[in-house]
Amino acid sequence: MSFTPVYERDLEVPIKISKSTNEDARRKRLERWPREAGLSVPLDDSGTSFMQLVKSFSTDYGLTPGERVWDVKDVGGKYSINMVWKLMRGSEEKGYARVTGEIPLTPTGEEGNNVVYTARLRYVIEISNDVLSEKATAENVPEVNLFG
């Protein structure tokens, strides 16, 4: 089954942690950040989050968000992020929402009493081509008035 991206967005997100937080606690917070905040970050000026977009696209295409699997690994001075959220129709996988990216373990700056790290993330929603075809066909059916 092949899939087509219906949404793609690259985003850099500042993560602020108090300067008084020790190094181990900072690392743990950075490791937890994708699961705790990565889906609720505003993606644009409208304030829409990835979680809201996934739910909206799912509804539009008659899909249901299913299992979400996170993989956050420490790989040479950064956390590598990979999340896959299955979009289902019945028991069939008909799409995916993905978050990939990295959070360097080296701060990118300071702001007031905070150290700032910058997450580089890519948000993608892919829908199967058969679901896209169904939707296109349903939306392009001409209206026929049999009584007029």
Protein Blocks (a to p, Z undefined) as FASTA:
>chain_A
ZZddfbdcdddddddddfklcfklmmmmmmmmmmmmmmmpcfbfnopafklmmmmmmmmn
opacdddddddddeehiacddddddddehjbcfbdcddeddddfbdfbdehjaccddddd
dddddddfklmmmmmmmmmpccddfkZZ
